[in-house]
Structure formats: C-alpha cells, structure tokens
Amino acid sequence: MKIEIIPALADKKNDVLTLQEVATASFTAMFGPYHDASEVKKYTDEAYQVFVLIRELQNQNSKTYFLKLDDKVIGYLKLNWKDAQTDAVFENAMQLQRIYLLPEYWNQHLGGYLMDKALDKAKKSQVKTVWLGVWEHNDRARHFYERYGFKKAGEHVLTIGKDHQKDYWYALDI
C-alpha cells in the first residue's frame, strides 16, 4: 500500500478535473442522503466549478492537497490562511476548510494522513489556532476531530438549497 500526499496545482488541468470529481463525489456521499438530491447537485455544481477551483488553487493563502492510495486520488484537504478563510473567526489561525475522502475509503483510518498534514502545515506556519466547520449531524467527523483534540468553539449556518443547517466551529490550539 503506497500512500502519498501531494499538492493540487491550478496549472495542471488534470489536477483541477480530479479535484472537481473527488470533491463532488465525496460531498454528495456525505450530504446526499440527508438533503434533496437536486439541491446537493446544485450546490456541488456551483461550489466545484472549474473556474472556482482554479481561483482557489491560485490563492497564495490557500493550499489543497490530494491523498493518493496506490496512485489513485481518494481524498483531499484544503487549508486557508489570512483572507482565504471563509470566516474571520480566530486571530492568527489556519482554517481546515475541507477534508474529504471518497466514501469507499471511509472507516479505514486514511483521514488521519490528511489531518497529520494539516497539523504539520499549521505548526510550520506558526498559527495559534486551527479551526474548521463540521455539520452537527456528522458524528463520524466530529468524533474524528475530537480524537485530535479539537473542541466545539461556536456555530454558524451552512445553507444547501433551502436547507439551513447548523455547523459547529471546532478549534484546536497549536
């Protein structure tokens, strides 16, 4: 079993298309069973448009990494600093905006590779806090973050179509 974590690059068309595919599939697997399918599709069609992903990958204050297992991309991680963060919640912080695996790789302890990468990047960038948003009903993810020491630090609303759901902000002091 060969595991790699590599950067996703905006100037590589295949990286952008792979990111779009993995992001759409993993988001749909997580939220699809709980929301109207057309609303989830509309959300992913907008959030993961090629030009949106290219803009995100080109942002100097954001980094995206692929998790590869035996040369196949099975997940990804998106980190944000400074003005790339979706919310100005914490000072001197890094946001772990996305950490997703394709569903066939859930519960195989592979997400830990992405989390270790995120925490390593946080330490190297000398931020005080790592934070993220997690859906209140995503018990699997919440328990994963809690194992790493993240604690609930607030909440906000994430909208998927007409559904306004509660997300918790989780934070970890570095």
Helices and strands as residue ranges (DSSP letters): E 3-7, H 13-31, G 32-34, H 37-47, H 50-58, E 62-69, E 72-81, G 82-84, E 93-101, G 103-105, H 111-124, E 129-135, H 139-147, E 151-160, E 163-173
